[in-house]
Amino acid sequence: MKTIAKEIVTAITATLLFAIVLCGIYPVAIWGISLLLFPHAANGSLIESSDRTIIGSELLGQNFAGAKYFHPRPSAAGANGYDAASSSGSNLGPTSQKLIDAVKTRAEAYRAENSLPARTLVPGDAVTASASGLDPHISLRNAALQAVRVARDRGLGVEVVQQEIVKATDGRSLGFLGEPGVNVLKLNIALGSLTVH
């Protein structure tokens, strides 16, 4: 009986000790180190306006409407999309008729809003949501197809817009994983400072 009681006390003590170390001390230490070494990333990679108002995070996609903005990927996160508190995909598979219909509708709308011929191939990221619904990037092809519309509506030359696309492009992760992507929030902010009207 004494052995069982001793084992129970040992198990409870070990559980409490590991809870304090792994759920308290370790996360706080890592957070503190990251604040010292990577303060921007540790604080959410937030983007602020000149008056210190938080505009968003460069890690989270947000919706932009209107011809003068580059548009992000569609989002299934939350009722209206782009809800960081409800991050998720649609969970619709490639054989889902609902997904097929949504992609067709989005492709037609994309071609119409960007004045593209009916047979233009639309990039997959322009018509499908990411797994999180919060992807802040679009493909280089997607950005290139939107550039003419954005330049025209902002009164800028297409070359100027293309230069801003290059500046807002993040390279491959670790230099070899994935594809380069254009950060929509950073791109739209940069273009806002250049807009003539």
C-alpha positions in Angstrom: 0.0 0.0 0.0 2.9 2.4 0.8 4.4 1.7 -2.6 1.2 2.7 -4.4 0.9 5.9 -2.4 4.6 6.7 -3.1 4.1 6.1 -6.9 1.0 8.3 -6.9 2.9 11.1 -5.1 5.8 10.7 -7.5 3.4 10.8 -10.5 1.6 14.0 -9.3 4.9 15.7 -8.4 6.4 14.9 -11.9 3.2 16.1 -13.6 3.3 19.4 -11.7 7.0 19.9 -12.3 6.7 19.2 -16.1 3.6 21.5 -16.2 5.5 24.3 -14.6 8.6 23.8 -16.8 7.0 23.0 -20.1 3.8 25.1 -19.9 5.3 28.1 -18.0 9.0 28.6 -17.8 10.0 27.2 -21.3 7.4 29.2 -23.3 8.2 32.4 -21.4 11.9 31.9 -22.0 11.5 31.3 -25.7 9.1 34.3 -26.0 11.6 36.5 -24.2 14.5 35.3 -26.4 12.5 35.9 -29.5 11.6 39.4 -28.4 15.3 40.2 -28.0 16.4 38.6 -31.3 13.4 38.9 -33.5 11.1 41.7 -32.1 9.1 42.3 -35.3 8.2 38.6 -35.8 7.7 37.9 -32.0 5.0 40.7 -32.0 3.1 39.3 -34.9 4.9 40.9 -37.9 2.5 43.8 -37.6 2.4 46.6 -40.1 1.7 50.1 -38.8 0.7 53.3 -40.5 2.7 56.5 -40.1 0.5 57.4 -37.1 1.3 54.0 -35.4 -2.2 52.6 -36.2 -2.0 48.8 -36.8 -3.0 48.1 -40.4 -2.6 44.3 -40.2 0.0 41.6 -40.1 2.1 40.6 -43.1 1.4 37.0 -42.1 -2.4 37.2 -42.4 -4.4 37.8 -45.5 -7.2 40.3 -45.6 -9.9 41.1 -48.1 -9.4 44.0 -50.5 -12.3 45.1 -52.8 -12.2 47.6 -55.6 -10.3 47.9 -58.9 -7.4 49.9 -57.4 -6.4 47.0 -55.1 -4.7 43.7 -55.7 -7.0 41.0 -54.6 -5.9 38.1 -52.4 -6.9 34.5 -52.6 -10.5 33.6 -51.8 -11.0 32.7 -48.1 -13.2 30.2 -46.4 -12.2 31.4 -42.9 -15.3 32.5 -41.1 -18.7 33.6 -42.5 -17.2 36.5 -44.6 -13.7 35.0 -45.1 -10.3 36.3 -43.7 -11.4 35.8 -40.1 -8.3 35.0 -38.1 -10.4 33.7 -35.2 -11.9 31.1 -37.5 -9.0 29.9 -39.7 -10.0 27.0 -41.9 -10.4 25.8 -45.5 -13.6 24.8 -47.1 -12.7 21.1 -46.9 -14.3 20.5 -50.3 -12.4 17.9 -52.4 -11.6 18.0 -56.1 -14.7 15.9 -57.0 -17.0 18.2 -55.1 -19.6 19.8 -57.5 -19.8 22.8 -55.1 -16.1 23.4 -55.4 -16.2 22.9 -59.2 -19.0 25.4 -59.5 -17.3 27.9 -57.2 -14.1 27.7 -59.2 -15.9 28.3 -62.5 -17.8 31.3 -61.1 -14.6 32.8 -59.6 -12.7 32.3 -62.8 -15.3 34.1 -64.9 -15.4 36.9 -62.4 -11.6 37.1 -62.4 -11.4 37.3 -66.2 -14.2 40.0 -66.3 -12.7 42.2 -63.6 -9.2 42.0 -65.1 -10.5 42.4 -68.8 -9.0 39.1 -69.8 -10.1 37.0 -72.8 -12.5 34.2 -72.1 -9.9 31.5 -72.7 -7.2 33.0 -70.4 -5.9 30.4 -67.9 -6.6 31.7 -64.4 -4.0 30.9 -61.7 -5.3 28.4 -59.1 -4.6 30.7 -56.2 -7.1 33.2 -57.8 -10.0 30.8 -57.6 -9.3 28.5 -54.6 -8.9 29.2 -50.9 -5.8 28.2 -49.0 -6.0 25.6 -46.2 -6.0 28.3 -43.6 -8.1 30.9 -45.5 -5.5 33.5 -44.3 -2.7 33.1 -46.9 -1.2 36.6 -47.3 0.4 35.8 -50.7 -0.7 35.5 -54.3 1.4 33.9 -57.1 3.5 36.0 -59.4 1.2 35.1 -62.3 -1.9 36.2 -60.3 -0.2 39.5 -59.6 0.9 40.0 -63.2 -2.7 39.5 -64.4 -4.1 42.0 -62.0 -1.3 44.6 -62.6 -2.9 46.3 -65.7 -6.3 46.8 -63.9 -4.6 48.2 -60.8 -2.3 50.5 -62.8 -5.2 51.9 -64.8 -7.4 52.6 -61.8 -4.6 54.2 -59.8 -3.3 56.3 -62.8 0.1 54.7 -62.6 2.3 53.1 -65.3 2.2 49.3 -65.5 6.0 49.3 -65.2 5.7 51.1 -61.8 3.2 48.6 -60.6 5.4 45.7 -61.8 8.3 47.2 -59.8 6.2 47.3 -56.7 5.2 43.6 -57.3 8.9 42.7 -57.3 9.5 44.6 -54.1 6.6 42.9 -52.3 7.6 39.4 -53.5 8.9 37.0 -50.8 11.3 34.3 -51.9 11.1 30.6 -51.4 11.2 29.4 -47.8 14.7 28.5 -46.9 15.7 29.3 -50.4 14.2 26.1 -52.0 10.8 25.3 -50.5 7.6 26.4 -52.3 7.3 29.2 -54.8 7.9 32.9 -54.4 4.7 34.8 -53.4 3.6 38.4 -53.5 2.4 39.8 -50.2 -0.9 41.5 -51.0 -1.0 43.8 -48.0 2.5 45.1 -48.4 1.9 45.6 -52.1 -1.3 47.5 -51.7 0.2 49.7 -48.9 3.2 50.5 -51.2 0.9 51.4 -54.1 -1.2 53.6 -51.9 1.8 55.9 -51.3 2.3 56.2 -55.1 -1.2 56.7 -56.2 -1.8 59.9 -58.3 -5.6 60.1 -57.6 
